[in-house]
Amino acid sequence: MENELIERIREYINAGDRLSKENKSRLAFKSYMEALYAISVYLVYRDLGMLLPAGAAVGVLRSRYPDIYSIIEKHAAVQDEIPPEALRALRADLEKIYSMI
């Protein structure tokens, strides 16, 4: 199960990268956020052995991984227009978190 979750995370990141290169910022941002949510699911599964929906997994992160939770919360607040710097910041945070799992 862990390998499948990691593969899903990688797929979201790759999709976000492809969409970003195609200048589809909103879709790229969404793919990167899905990767962050999938990382939440993965971490909860790895730590607790429970497969939770993304929303519940993010809630668990609040107490177990507050740094990751704050990154998700920060990026989830971005709405409407996605400035290029917001997309780059999200991608950088995502890569940092992904490299830790």
C-alpha positions, 0 to 999 in steps of 0.5 A, a space after each residue: 500500500 505504501 508504494 501505491 501511495 508514493 506512486 500516486 504522489 509522484 503522479 500528482 507531482 508529474 502532472 503538476 509539472 506538465 501543466 505548469 510547463 503548459 502555462 495551466 497554473 490553476 490546474 498545476 496548482 491543483 495537482 500540487 495540492 493533491 500531492 500534498 493531500 496524498 502525502 498527508 494520507 501516506 504519512 498517517 498510513 505509515 505512522 498509524 496504519 490507518 488509511 484515511 480520506 485526505 481531509 481527515 489525514 490533514 487533520 491528523 497532521 495538525 498534531 503530528 506534523 504541524 510544520 507540514 500542516 502549516 504548509 498545506 494551510 498556507 497554500 490552501 488559502 490561495 484562491 482565484 488567480 495563481 501568481 507564478 510565485 505562488 506556484 513556484 513556492 508550492 512546488 518548492 515546499 512540495 519537493 521539500 516535503 516529498 524528499 522527507 518521506 
